[in-house]
Amino acid sequence: MRVETTWPALPGACEVSPVLGMIVSVPVSIFEHKPESCPFGHELWPGRAQVSWKPCICTAAREGAERGRGMGHVRVSCRTCHDQLRQTTFYEPPHDIRHHQAGV
């Protein structure tokens, strides 16, 4: 599932429901540490980021689930990088690649 949004979002943030494209409010912000720019220095907000959700069972995702954030990661991709044929994606919380099923 993927949701695209322009920023700023409404207070309380949003998350995609099981019905593709449906947006529902959740009790916590989708970001603990909202990135302002990508590693190449491109500003991400407003409207220059693609935001999606990736289910995961790594340690960081499980810790997020314990705090009510869902078991997975918010993925942020820089659209400017995409336009320049680069792939720049951030994970919040950061993905733990040491987990035995990481990337599955």
C-alpha positions in Angstrom: 0.0 0.0 0.0 1.2 3.5 -0.7 0.0 7.0 0.2 1.3 10.2 -1.3 0.8 13.4 0.6 1.9 16.9 0.5 3.0 18.6 3.7 1.9 19.9 6.1 -0.4 17.2 7.1 -3.2 17.7 9.7 -2.2 17.5 13.3 -2.4 13.8 14.4 -1.1 12.7 11.0 -2.5 10.0 8.8 -2.0 6.4 7.9 -3.4 4.2 5.0 -6.1 1.8 6.0 -6.4 -1.7 4.6 -8.7 -0.2 1.9 -6.2 1.1 -0.7 -6.2 4.9 -0.8 -8.3 5.4 2.3 -6.7 7.8 4.8 -7.5 7.5 8.5 -6.4 9.5 11.5 -4.1 7.9 14.0 -3.3 9.0 17.6 0.4 9.7 17.0 2.4 11.6 14.5 3.8 9.5 11.7 7.3 10.9 12.3 9.4 10.9 15.4 12.2 12.7 13.5 10.8 14.3 10.4 13.6 14.8 7.8 13.7 18.3 6.3 16.0 17.4 3.4 17.5 14.4 1.7 21.2 13.5 1.8 21.7 15.4 -1.4 20.3 18.6 0.2 16.9 18.7 -1.5 14.1 20.1 0.6 11.3 17.5 1.1 8.4 19.7 2.1 6.0 20.8 0.9 5.2 18.3 -1.8 8.7 17.1 -2.8 8.4 13.8 -0.9 6.5 10.5 -1.4 5.4 9.0 1.9 4.5 5.3 2.2 4.3 2.5 4.8 6.4 -0.6 4.9 5.4 -3.4 7.3 8.5 -4.9 9.0 9.5 -7.0 12.0 13.0 -5.7 12.7 13.8 -4.5 16.2 13.2 -0.8 15.5 9.8 -1.6 14.0 8.8 -3.8 17.0 9.9 -1.0 19.4 7.7 1.4 17.4 4.8 -0.9 17.7 5.2 -1.0 21.5 4.8 2.8 21.4 1.6 2.6 19.3 3.2 3.5 16.0 2.5 0.3 14.1 4.9 -2.5 13.3 6.8 -1.1 10.3 8.4 2.0 8.9 7.3 5.2 7.4 9.2 5.5 4.1 10.0 8.9 2.6 11.4 9.1 -0.9 12.8 12.4 -2.4 11.0 13.3 -5.6 13.7 15.6 -6.7 16.2 12.7 -6.5 13.7 10.6 -8.4 13.6 13.3 -11.2 17.4 13.1 -11.3 17.3 9.3 -11.6 18.5 8.7 -8.1 16.7 6.6 -5.4 16.8 8.2 -2.0 14.6 6.6 0.7 14.5 7.2 4.4 13.0 4.9 7.0 11.4 6.1 10.2 12.2 4.5 12.5 15.6 3.6 10.9 15.5 0.1 9.5 17.6 -2.5 11.3 19.3 -4.5 8.5 20.8 -6.9 11.0 17.5 -8.6 11.6 17.5 -12.1 10.2 14.5 -11.4 8.0 15.5 -7.9 7.0 14.5 -7.1 3.4 12.2 -10.1 3.1 
